[in-house]
């Protein structure tokens, strides 16, 4: 179980709701943060590659030169490396 204890209680004086969460495995919180950082870096890399491709020149020539590049394979490699991390 991910949460050791989860209690929802209502304070009758202030009439607000609070959730108290405690993680059973606190080391996973850092891993969740690392996954978010990997995704953000991947998005920046993807945008940078698209900008560079547009700056290179003629779009037909660039498409012909990069015909062997598979963006789906690039995404698959990223997912496998992220899961392996």
Secondary structure, 3 states (H helix, E strand, C coil): CCEEEEEEEEECCCCEEEEEEEECCCHHHHHHHHHHHHHHHHHHHHHHHHHHHHHCCCHHHHHHHCCCCCHHHHHHHHHHHHHHC
